[in-house]
Amino acid sequence: YKLKNSKMTNIVLFGPPGAGKGTQAAVLKDHYNLKHISTGDVFRYNIKNETELGKLAKAYMDKGQLVPDSITIDMLKAEVRQSNGGNGFIFDGFPRTVAQAEALEEFLQEEGTQVSAMIALEVDDEILVERLLERGKTSGRPDDANELVIRKRIKVYYEETAILKQFYLKQDKYFGINGVGSIQEITARLKEAIDQLV
Ligand code: B4P
């Protein structure tokens, strides 16, 4: 854990459910030696291991709702603190609300660093639904299993999360990327954007 370095690159990978955040973060973390923190993955790990946190989170996730901010923010801080950040972090699936974005800003500031950029994967809703239904055939994820829950997640994204574009635009840190294309094409677009930042 060596966050006290203002030269770190901390990227928020942003986008609606199914935009490809987890998919791309897995590639980018190795390329840039960044620590990948996916709040969704941490919740799923806790659900699998039947922890108290997992039991709590499951009730929200299965319905396509967000896990409450206080729980998610505490978990995120613990994840950052217990990890060696390498050259920085890729935050995947966090922040998802204004309260989370404010908490992240404050927390990173305390640690002597900041969000370098928010990179958003822009994908149309119907493609999102298609991708998540496809994943649902094999993932075993209850939140991918039916179209109603998938559409609920997209609705929650527009109601609570999409506003974060403005939050980072105001700080001149928002970069939108076309998220439609092959996984490799999108990785190339992301690298092009990130290379201009680091
Ligand atoms: P997440 O785990 O973040 O799940 P997600 O939004 O579905 O995105 P994910 O990263 O998994 O999918 P990806 O786009 O890579 O969240 C799940 C739940 O956890 C939330 O609903 C919420 O309840 C809870 N949660 C998490 N973070 C929270 C927070 N901060 N606050 C509150 N609650 C929180 O990929 C989707 C599919 O598309 C994959 O099958 C992939 O293979 C495919 N795909 C990717 N790129 C593609 C491409 N270019 N072409 C075709 N298919 C592609």
Residues whose N, C-alpha, C, O or C-beta is under 5 A from the ligand:
A	BS01	B4P	P16 P17 G18 A19 G20 K21 G22 T23 T39 G40 D41 Y60 M61 G64 Q65 L66 V67 T72 D92 G93 F94 P95 R96 R131 R135 R153 G179 G181 S182 I183
